[in-house]
Amino acid sequence: MGAWWQSKLSGLWSRVRPGWRPFVVPIWSLLGVLLAWQVAAAVNTGLGLVAVSELTIRADIRAAVRQLLDQADFTALERMATDYRDQRLATPSGVRKLSVFYGAIHETAAAIDRDDKAAWRQLETQLRHWRQRFPKSPTPVVATGVVMKRQAWAHRPRLTVVEISTASDELFVARLRLARVYLQGSAAIGSSDPEFHVVLAQTAMAESEDMDQFFMLIERGLVVDPGYHKLAFTGLDYFVPAAGGSPKDVQRLQAFANSMVKRAAADPGLYARLYWHATAAGYAAKAGFDWPRVIASMDAVIAQNPDDWNIDNLARLACQASDKATARRLIAQRKGPPFAAVWPAKALHDMCAA
């Protein structure tokens, strides 16, 4: 092992809490496999070896959560989530680690087949034991809400005669209602966690909640943690422009975006992050974003979180918006090689980098 890797591992180990170290060693080999897979994938793209720090950090968190959940090590899960929540820890790109934590819970549920009753019962049992072990913690409450919401969406209607005949629509609505009722009944414990408000708002949105009532849910979450980006993203999704995006749709969406930016005065990069989210969700082109304002906000993102992952993603957004000058300027700020996951087509990167 090279000196660089030895120094990195030594530094990482020194930052691990003593109480966590027994849990780090058993999963180290798994994390190594994940890293090796990512590096191999990068080499095969033709873009060269990429900086994988952001992706590796996220993958490490998800792998640790899944491993600890499989082992029913609720104490370690509590320590991890509490640390992320109380210290508002983020990855180098500015993504809250708490949202990645719950993303791993969602992935665990998403991997279960809709009709695998035994697997759902096993996960429900794990969550119940977690709640019983830590009855005053918001973490297992939110985790349970995440799983219940995911199980509901597993029963969403399909577009085949067979699926329609199984009444999956009714199952979806019923399970979604159960998830929302559970969260509402657990608010006294769960509401201190910002993700609680995200999940509750998502269930409300799926039930076509009244706009004023919906934004009360978002507001309560912002009181808990004003910088939790998923709250703003969830609120933005409420106004997804239908079809071609009517002027009213666009006006309402931008009014909400402006209200979020105004509220988050200490986060001038939020407007660009909202555009980034809307692009990933497929509706940015119809949402009326002010491009010069997006560019200024992109620069704010990089000033606050000068990570190559941010630079590459924002450069790609500019490139796709036919703003080659901005894309080239951003790419020039990158410290390492391009991310293969960001630039799946080498030609697009080269065109905008030239």
Phi, psi and chi 1 to 4 in degrees:
 res  aa     phi    psi   chi1   chi2   chi3   chi4
   1 MET       -  135.0 -178.5 -178.8  -67.7      -
   2 GLY   -71.0  164.1      -      -      -      -
   3 ALA   -63.5  -34.8      -      -      -      -
   4 TRP   -62.5  -47.0 -174.5   87.0      -      -
   5 TRP   -65.9  -37.8  -86.2  108.7      -      -
   6 GLN   -62.3  -42.1  -70.9  177.8  -18.6      -
   7 SER   -66.7  -39.0   65.0      -      -      -
   8 LYS   -63.8  -48.3  -79.5  -68.3 -178.1 -178.0
   9 LEU   -63.7  -39.0  -66.4  177.9      -      -
  10 SER   -63.4  -42.7  176.9      -      -      -
  11 GLY   -64.4  -42.2      -      -      -      -
  12 LEU   -63.8  -44.0  -73.0  170.9      -      -
  13 TRP   -62.6  -37.8 -175.5 -107.0      -      -
  14 SER   -66.7  -23.0   67.3      -      -      -
  15 ARG   -89.0   -8.6  -67.9  164.2   58.9 -173.2
  16 VAL   -79.3  128.9  175.0      -      -      -
  17 ARG   -59.2  141.9  -69.3 -176.9  175.3 -176.1
  18 PRO   -53.8  -37.9  -28.7   36.7      -      -
  19 GLY   -67.9  -20.1      -      -      -      -
  20 TRP   -89.1  -20.8  -71.2   16.5      -      -
  21 ARG   -58.4  -34.8  -67.8  177.8 -179.1  176.5
  22 PRO   -62.3  -22.4  -24.6   35.7      -      -
  23 PHE   -92.1  -19.2  -48.6  113.5      -      -
  24 VAL   -74.5  -43.6  173.5      -      -      -
  25 VAL   -59.5  -46.0  174.2      -      -      -
  26 PRO   -63.6  -26.8  -23.2   34.7      -      -
  27 ILE   -99.1    0.5   67.0  171.0      -      -
  28 TRP   -60.0  -41.0 -174.5 -106.2      -      -
  29 SER   -64.1  -36.5   58.5      -      -      -
  30 LEU   -64.6  -43.4  173.7   60.5      -      -
  31 LEU   -64.7  -35.4  -58.8 -174.8      -      -
  32 GLY   -62.8  -40.3      -      -      -      -
  33 VAL   -62.8  -42.7  170.0      -      -      -
  34 LEU   -61.6  -44.8  -73.4  169.3      -      -
  35 LEU   -63.6  -43.1  176.6   57.8      -      -
  36 ALA   -62.1  -38.3      -      -      -      -
  37 TRP   -64.1  -42.9  177.1   83.1      -      -
  38 GLN   -65.3  -42.6  -70.3  172.1  -31.8      -
  39 VAL   -64.6  -42.8  171.0      -      -      -
  40 ALA   -62.0  -40.2      -      -      -      -
  41 ALA   -64.4  -37.6      -      -      -      -
  42 ALA   -66.6  -42.0      -      -      -      -
  43 VAL   -63.1  -34.7  171.1      -      -      -
  44 ASN   -76.3   -6.0  -70.6  -27.2      -      -
  45 THR   -81.7  -19.6   63.4      -      -      -
  46 GLY    89.0   -4.7      -      -      -      -
  47 LEU   -91.7   -6.6  -76.2  171.6      -      -
  48 GLY    93.6  179.8      -      -      -      -
  49 LEU   -71.5  125.9 -175.7   61.9      -      -
  50 VAL  -100.8  161.1  -59.3      -      -      -
  51 ALA   -77.6  117.9      -      -      -      -
  52 VAL  -109.1   16.3  -65.5      -      -      -
  53 SER   -58.3  -48.7   58.5      -      -      -
  54 GLU   -61.3  -48.3  175.9   72.2   18.3      -
  55 LEU   -65.1  -38.0  -62.7 -179.6      -      -
  56 THR   -66.7  -42.3  -58.0      -      -      -
  57 ILE   -60.2  -45.9  -71.5  170.1      -      -
  58 ARG   -64.0  -44.3  -63.9 -172.8 -162.8 -176.9
  59 ALA   -63.4  -38.3      -      -      -      -
  60 ASP   -64.0  -42.4  -72.7   -3.6      -      -
  61 ILE   -63.5  -47.9  -67.2  171.5      -      -
  62 ARG   -62.1  -42.7  -68.0 -165.6  -61.6  -93.3
  63 ALA   -64.0  -41.0      -      -      -      -
  64 ALA   -64.6  -42.7      -      -      -      -
  65 VAL   -62.9  -46.5  170.9      -      -      -
  66 ARG   -63.4  -40.5  -70.4 -167.2  -64.3  -93.6
  67 GLN   -64.0  -46.4 -179.7   86.7    0.9      -
  68 LEU   -67.7  -34.5  -66.4  171.4      -      -
  69 LEU   -67.4  -41.7 -173.0   60.2      -      -
  70 ASP   -59.9  -36.1  -74.2  -15.7      -      -
  71 GLN   -85.5   -1.2  -63.4  173.8  -13.5      -
  72 ALA    55.9   35.2      -      -      -      -
  73 ASP   -90.1   77.5 -165.5  -23.2      -      -
  74 PHE   -70.9  -26.1  -54.2  127.4      -      -
  75 THR   -64.3  -45.9  -61.3      -      -      -
  76 ALA   -66.6  -38.3      -      -      -      -
  77 LEU   -62.8  -40.7  -74.8  166.5      -      -
  78 GLU   -63.7  -43.9  -78.8  -65.7  -39.1      -
  79 ARG   -60.7  -43.4  -71.1  172.4  178.9  167.7
  80 MET   -63.9  -52.3 -178.7 -177.2  -70.3      -
  81 ALA   -64.3  -41.0      -      -      -      -
  82 THR   -63.0  -41.1  -59.7      -      -      -
  83 ASP   -62.1  -48.1 -157.1   30.3      -      -
  84 TYR   -62.4  -41.8  -68.1  166.2      -      -
  85 ARG   -73.5  -48.9 -179.4  170.2   49.6 -115.8
  86 ASP   -69.7  -37.7  -67.9   -8.0      -      -
  87 GLN   -93.0   -4.2  -62.1 -172.1   44.5      -
  88 ARG    51.8   48.6  -61.9 -177.8  177.3  178.9
  89 LEU   -71.6  146.2  -61.7  179.0      -      -
  90 ALA  -134.8  159.1      -      -      -      -
  91 THR   -74.3  171.4   67.1      -      -      -
  92 PRO   -56.5  -26.5  -28.4   36.7      -      -
  93 SER   -84.3   -8.6   74.6      -      -      -
  94 GLY   101.0    5.5      -      -      -      -
  95 VAL   -80.9  130.3  171.1      -      -      -
  96 ARG   -64.8  131.0  -72.6  -65.7  179.9   82.5
  97 LYS   -65.1  -27.4  -68.9 -176.1  176.6 -178.8
  98 LEU   -63.3  -37.5 -174.0   63.7      -      -
  99 SER   -68.9  -32.6   69.2      -      -      -
 100 VAL   -69.2  -38.3 -178.3      -      -      -
 101 PHE   -56.1  -51.9  177.2   96.7      -      -
 102 TYR   -72.0  -24.9  -72.9  119.2      -      -
 103 GLY   -61.5  -34.7      -      -      -      -
 104 ALA   -67.6  -36.5      -      -      -      -
 105 ILE   -64.5  -42.7  -58.0  -66.6      -      -
 106 HIS   -61.4  -43.8  178.1  -88.0      -      -
 107 GLU   -62.3  -36.8  -70.0  172.7    0.3      -
 108 THR   -61.2  -44.1  -61.9      -      -      -
 109 ALA   -70.8  -38.0      -      -      -      -
 110 ALA   -65.3  -24.2      -      -      -      -
 111 ALA   -78.0  -10.0      -      -      -      -
 112 ILE   -87.7  132.3  -59.5  175.8      -      -
 113 ASP   -63.7  142.4 -176.6   83.6      -      -
 114 ARG   -52.1  -38.3 -174.3 -172.8   70.3  178.3
 115 ASP  -100.1    9.6  -60.8  -44.0      -      -
 116 ASP   -85.3   81.8 -170.4  -14.7      -      -
 117 LYS   -61.8  -35.7  -65.0 -179.2 -179.4  179.5
 118 ALA   -64.7  -42.9      -      -      -      -
 119 ALA   -66.3  -40.6      -      -      -      -
 120 TRP   -63.6  -41.5  -75.2  113.5      -      -
 121 ARG   -63.2  -39.6  -78.9 -163.4  -60.8  -90.6
 122 GLN   -63.1  -44.5 -179.5  179.7   -3.3      -
 123 LEU   -66.5  -41.1 -178.0   54.8      -      -
 124 GLU   -61.5  -37.7  -70.3  163.3    2.2      -
 125 THR   -65.8  -43.4  -61.0      -      -      -
 126 GLN   -58.7  -44.4  -72.5  176.2  -53.5      -
 127 LEU   -66.4  -37.8  -67.0  170.4      -      -
 128 ARG   -64.5  -42.6 -176.1  174.8   66.4 -104.2
 129 HIS   -64.2  -37.0  -70.3  165.8      -      -
 130 TRP   -63.1  -45.1 -170.7   -5.9      -      -
 131 ARG   -64.9  -38.7  -65.3 -166.9  -56.6  -88.6
 132 GLN   -67.6  -35.2  -69.5  170.4  -17.1      -
 133 ARG   -72.5  -34.2 -179.7   75.5 -179.7  -83.3
 134 PHE  -130.7   72.9  -66.4   92.6      -      -
 135 PRO   -67.0  -17.6   25.3  -35.1      -      -
 136 LYS  -104.4    3.2  -64.1 -178.1  178.7 -179.3
 137 SER   -90.1  138.1  170.3      -      -      -
 138 PRO   -74.9  -19.6   28.1  -35.6      -      -
 139 THR   -60.8  -52.3  -48.8      -      -      -
 140 PRO   -68.3  -25.5   23.2  -33.7      -      -
 141 VAL   -65.0  -48.4  168.6      -      -      -
 142 VAL   -65.5  -42.6  178.8      -      -      -
 143 ALA   -58.6  -40.7      -      -      -      -
 144 THR   -65.1  -41.9  -60.7      -      -      -
 145 GLY   -61.9  -41.1      -      -      -      -
 146 VAL   -59.8  -45.9  168.4      -      -      -
 147 VAL   -67.2  -42.5  170.5      -      -      -
 148 MET   -63.8  -40.6  -68.4  179.8   72.7      -
 149 LYS   -64.4  -42.5  179.5  174.4   71.4   72.3
 150 ARG   -65.1  -39.1  173.3   56.3 -155.1  170.6
 151 GLN   -65.2  -34.8 -171.1  173.8   19.0      -
 152 ALA   -63.7  -46.3      -      -      -      -
 153 TRP   -67.4  -22.6  -81.8  100.6      -      -
 154 ALA   -64.8  -20.2      -      -      -      -
 155 HIS  -105.3   15.9  -72.0  -85.4      -      -
 156 ARG   -64.4  153.8   67.9 -169.0 -176.5  -80.2
 157 PRO   -61.5  142.0  -20.4   31.7      -      -
 158 ARG  -103.0  174.5  -62.5  -23.1 -166.3 -107.4
 159 LEU  -106.0   42.8  -61.6  178.7      -      -
 160 THR  -129.2  155.0   68.0      -      -      -
 161 VAL   -61.6  -38.9  173.8      -      -      -
 162 VAL   -62.7  -46.3  172.7      -      -      -
 163 GLU   -66.1  -41.1  -70.8  -71.7   -4.1      -
 164 ILE   -61.5  -38.3  -67.7  172.2      -      -
 165 SER   -69.7  -15.4   69.2      -      -      -
 166 THR   -88.8    3.0   62.8      -      -      -
 167 ALA    59.9   37.7      -      -      -      -
 168 SER   -65.4  -24.4   57.3      -      -      -
 169 ASP   -60.6  -46.7 -169.2   10.9      -      -
 170 GLU   -63.9  -39.1  -71.9   83.3   -8.3      -
 171 LEU   -64.4  -41.7  -74.2  171.2      -      -
 172 PHE   -59.7  -51.1  164.8   64.1      -      -
 173 VAL   -62.2  -42.8  172.1      -      -      -
 174 ALA   -65.4  -44.0      -      -      -      -
 175 ARG   -70.7  -35.1  -71.7 -171.1  177.0  -81.8
 176 LEU   -63.5  -41.5 -166.1   67.2      -      -
 177 ARG   -63.3  -40.3  167.6   52.4   49.8  176.5
 178 LEU   -60.6  -43.0  -76.5  174.8      -      -
 179 ALA   -62.0  -44.4      -      -      -      -
 180 ARG   -67.3  -42.6 -172.5  174.6 -179.2 -176.5
 181 VAL   -62.2  -41.4  168.4      -      -      -
 182 TYR   -60.3  -47.8  167.6   77.4      -      -
 183 LEU   -63.8  -43.5  -70.9  166.7      -      -
 184 GLN   -61.4  -38.5  -70.6  171.5  -29.8      -
 185 GLY   -74.9  -14.4      -      -      -      -
 186 SER  -108.5   13.2  -54.6      -      -      -
 187 ALA   -61.5  -33.6      -      -      -      -
 188 ALA   -59.8  -30.5      -      -      -      -
 189 ILE   -98.0  -45.3  -61.1  172.8      -      -
 190 GLY   -80.4  -21.4      -      -      -      -
 191 SER   -69.9   -8.2   60.4      -      -      -
 192 SER   -79.8   -3.5   61.2      -      -      -
 193 ASP  -107.3  126.5 -172.3  -51.5      -      -
 194 PRO   -61.6  -30.9   22.4  -34.1      -      -
 195 GLU   -66.6  -26.6 -172.3   74.2   18.4      -
 196 PHE   -56.0  -44.2  172.4   89.4      -      -
 197 HIS   -72.7  -31.0  -58.2  -82.8      -      -
 198 VAL   -63.8  -50.5  170.0      -      -      -
 199 VAL   -65.3  -42.1 -178.3      -      -      -
 200 LEU   -63.9  -41.5 -177.8   55.5      -      -
 201 ALA   -65.6  -36.5      -      -      -      -
 202 GLN   -66.3  -39.3  -71.7  171.9  -18.5      -
 203 THR   -68.0  -38.7   60.9      -      -      -
 204 ALA   -64.2  -41.6      -      -      -      -
 205 MET   -63.3  -40.6 -179.8  164.1   45.7      -
 206 ALA   -65.1  -23.4      -      -      -      -
 207 GLU   -95.7   14.5  -70.5 -168.2  -53.2      -
 208 SER    57.2   49.9  -59.4      -      -      -
 209 GLU   -61.1  146.5  178.9   64.4  -89.0      -
 210 ASP   -56.5  141.6  170.8   77.1      -      -
 211 MET   -57.7  -47.0 -176.3  173.3   66.9      -
 212 ASP   -62.5  -41.9  -68.6  -22.5      -      -
 213 GLN   -66.6  -38.6  -66.9  -63.0  -42.4      -
 214 PHE   -61.2  -45.5  175.1   80.3      -      -
 215 PHE   -75.9  -15.2  -75.9  108.7      -      -
 216 MET   -65.2  -36.6  -77.2 -179.8   61.1      -
 217 LEU   -65.7  -44.2  -58.5  176.4      -      -
 218 ILE   -63.1  -43.1  -62.4  -65.2      -      -
 219 GLU   -60.6  -42.3  175.9   64.5   25.9      -
 220 ARG   -62.7  -36.7  -71.8  168.2 -173.2  160.0
 221 GLY   -68.3  -39.0      -      -      -      -
 222 LEU   -66.6  -28.9  -68.7  171.3      -      -
 223 VAL   -65.8  -38.1  169.3      -      -      -
 224 VAL   -69.3  -43.8  173.2      -      -      -
 225 ASP  -153.7   94.1 -172.0  -15.4      -      -
 226 PRO   -61.9  -22.0  -19.9   31.8      -      -
 227 GLY   -97.6   12.1      -      -      -      -
 228 TYR   -83.6   99.9 -158.1   69.5      -      -
 229 HIS   -58.5  -31.2  -68.4  145.2      -      -
 230 LYS   -61.4  -26.7  -78.0 -174.7   68.6  176.4
 231 LEU   -65.4  -45.7  -72.3  161.3      -      -
 232 ALA   -65.8  -39.9      -      -      -      -
 233 PHE   -63.4  -42.7  -62.4  160.4      -      -
 234 THR   -64.0  -41.6  -58.7      -      -      -
 235 GLY   -62.9  -40.3      -      -      -      -
 236 LEU   -62.1  -39.5 -163.7   72.4      -      -
 237 ASP   -62.6  -23.7  -71.3  -17.9      -      -
 238 TYR   -61.0  -28.5 -174.5   87.8      -      -
 239 PHE  -105.6   26.4  -65.2  116.4      -      -
 240 VAL   -51.2  121.9  172.8      -      -      -
 241 PRO   -62.4  124.4  -21.4   33.6      -      -
 242 ALA   -77.4  144.2      -      -      -      -
 243 ALA    47.3 -115.9      -      -      -      -
 244 GLY   -81.4   -7.0      -      -      -      -
 245 GLY    82.2   89.8      -      -      -      -
 246 SER   -67.6  157.7   71.8      -      -      -
 247 PRO   -55.2  -36.5  -28.4   36.7      -      -
 248 LYS   -67.0  -41.6 -174.9  176.8 -179.2 -179.8
 249 ASP   -57.4  -49.0  -71.7  -25.5      -      -
 250 VAL   -64.4  -43.4  172.0      -      -      -
 251 GLN   -61.4  -44.1 -175.4  178.7   21.7      -
 252 ARG   -67.9  -40.3  -69.3  169.1   66.6 -170.3
 253 LEU   -63.7  -45.8 -176.3  145.0      -      -
 254 GLN   -69.3  -31.4  -75.3  -57.9  -39.4      -
 255 ALA   -63.1  -40.1      -      -      -      -
 256 PHE   -67.3  -45.1  172.7   76.3      -      -
 257 ALA   -57.1  -43.4      -      -      -      -
 258 ASN   -64.0  -37.9  -69.9  -23.4      -      -
 259 SER   -67.0  -36.7   69.7      -      -      -
 260 MET   -68.2  -41.6  -70.0  -64.9   99.1      -
 261 VAL   -66.1  -41.4  170.2      -      -      -
 262 LYS   -63.1  -40.3 -177.1  177.4  179.9  179.5
 263 ARG   -67.0  -38.0 -176.8 -174.0 -177.7  103.0
 264 ALA   -94.9   61.9      -      -      -      -
 265 ALA   -60.1  -28.0      -      -      -      -
 266 ALA   -84.3    2.4      -      -      -      -
 267 ASP  -128.6   73.1 -171.8    4.0      -      -
 268 PRO   -66.6   -9.2   25.1  -35.2      -      -
 269 GLY   -87.9    1.2      -      -      -      -
 270 LEU   -65.1  -36.7 -178.8   57.3      -      -
 271 TYR   -61.8  -41.8 -166.9   70.9      -      -
 272 ALA   -66.8  -37.3      -      -      -      -
 273 ARG   -66.8  -36.0  -70.5 -173.1 -176.6  -83.1
 274 LEU   -64.7  -41.2  -71.1  169.3      -      -
 275 TYR   -64.7  -41.6  176.3   79.9      -      -
 276 TRP   -59.2  -46.9 -173.4  -10.2      -      -
 277 HIS   -62.9  -45.2  170.1   76.7      -      -
 278 ALA   -63.4  -34.9      -      -      -      -
 279 THR   -66.1  -46.4  -59.3      -      -      -
 280 ALA   -62.2  -32.3      -      -      -      -
 281 ALA   -83.8   -9.1      -      -      -      -
 282 GLY    91.5   13.2      -      -      -      -
 283 TYR  -126.0    8.7   60.8   83.1      -      -
 284 ALA   -62.0  -37.6      -      -      -      -
 285 ALA   -63.2  -23.3      -      -      -      -
 286 LYS  -104.2    5.3  -57.0  173.9 -176.4  177.2
 287 ALA  -100.5    0.5      -      -      -      -
 288 GLY    70.7   31.5      -      -      -      -
 289 PHE   -67.9  141.9  -79.5   90.9      -      -
 290 ASP   -81.6  107.4 -179.2  -19.7      -      -
 291 TRP   -62.7  -46.2 -175.5 -113.0      -      -
 292 PRO   -56.9  -35.9  -27.5   37.7      -      -
 293 ARG   -69.8  -36.1 -170.1  178.8  176.1 -166.6
 294 VAL   -60.9  -44.5  170.7      -      -      -
 295 ILE   -60.5  -47.1  -64.3  173.6      -      -
 296 ALA   -60.8  -37.9      -      -      -      -
 297 SER   -72.3  -33.3 -171.1      -      -      -
 298 MET   -58.2  -45.2  -75.6  178.5  171.7      -
 299 ASP   -61.5  -34.7  -70.1  -25.7      -      -
 300 ALA   -68.5  -38.2      -      -      -      -
 301 VAL   -59.2  -47.1  169.5      -      -      -
 302 ILE   -69.3  -35.3  -65.5  171.5      -      -
 303 ALA   -64.6  -36.0      -      -      -      -
 304 GLN   -84.0  -38.2 -169.7  170.8   25.8      -
 305 ASN  -133.5   78.9  -62.3  103.2      -      -
 306 PRO   -76.8   58.5   30.8  -36.2      -      -
 307 ASP   -99.3  144.0 -174.7   75.7      -      -
 308 ASP   -60.4  -29.6  -83.4    0.5      -      -
 309 TRP   -61.5  -46.0  176.3 -102.8      -      -
 310 ASN   -62.3  -47.1  -75.8  -17.6      -      -
 311 ILE   -59.3  -46.6  -66.7  171.8      -      -
 312 ASP   -64.6  -45.1 -111.7   11.1      -      -
 313 ASN   -65.3  -42.2  -85.9  -78.6      -      -
 314 LEU   -69.2  -35.4  -63.1  176.1      -      -
 315 ALA   -63.4  -40.0      -      -      -      -
 316 ARG   -64.2  -40.9  177.0 -179.3   54.0   80.9
 317 LEU   -60.3  -42.5  -67.7  178.1      -      -
 318 ALA   -65.6  -40.1      -      -      -      -
 319 CYS   -62.4  -44.6 -175.4      -      -      -
 320 GLN   -68.4  -23.0  -68.2  174.3  -27.3      -
 321 ALA   -88.0    9.2      -      -      -      -
 322 SER    65.0   24.6  -60.1      -      -      -
 323 ASP  -102.5   77.0 -173.7  -10.9      -      -
 324 LYS   -64.5  -35.8 -174.6  175.3  178.1 -179.9
 325 ALA   -62.1  -45.4      -      -      -      -
 326 THR   -67.1  -41.8  -63.1      -      -      -
 327 ALA   -58.8  -45.9      -      -      -      -
 328 ARG   -63.8  -41.1 -174.3 -171.2  -52.7  114.2
 329 ARG   -63.5  -40.7  176.4  173.3   62.6   82.1
 330 LEU   -69.9  -44.3  -65.3  176.9      -      -
 331 ILE   -58.2  -34.9  -71.5  172.9      -      -
 332 ALA   -65.5  -19.3      -      -      -      -
 333 GLN   -86.0  -10.9  -61.9  179.3   50.7      -
 334 ARG   -68.0  138.1 -165.6  178.3   57.4 -140.8
 335 LYS   -87.9  -29.9  -58.6  176.2 -176.2   66.0
 336 GLY  -121.3 -170.2      -      -      -      -
 337 PRO   -67.0  164.9  -16.2   30.3      -      -
 338 PRO   -70.4  154.4   25.3  -34.5      -      -
 339 PHE   -80.7  124.3  -82.6   85.9      -      -
 340 ALA   -63.7  -33.0      -      -      -      -
 341 ALA   -68.4  -24.0      -      -      -      -
 342 VAL   -87.0  -38.3  176.2      -      -      -
 343 TRP  -115.8   74.1  -57.9   95.9      -      -
 344 PRO   -62.3  -24.8   22.2  -33.0      -      -
 345 ALA  -109.0  111.8      -      -      -      -
 346 LYS   -59.6  -34.3 -175.5  176.0 -175.4  -65.4
 347 ALA   -61.7  -38.1      -      -      -      -
 348 LEU   -65.2  -43.8  179.4   64.8      -      -
 349 HIS   -60.1  -49.6  172.2  -87.9      -      -
 350 ASP   -62.9  -36.5  -67.3  -12.3      -      -
 351 MET   -64.2  -41.2  178.2 -172.7   72.9      -
 352 CYS   -85.6  -19.0  -73.9      -      -      -
 353 ALA   -82.4  -22.3      -      -      -      -
 354 ALA   -73.1      -      -      -      -      -
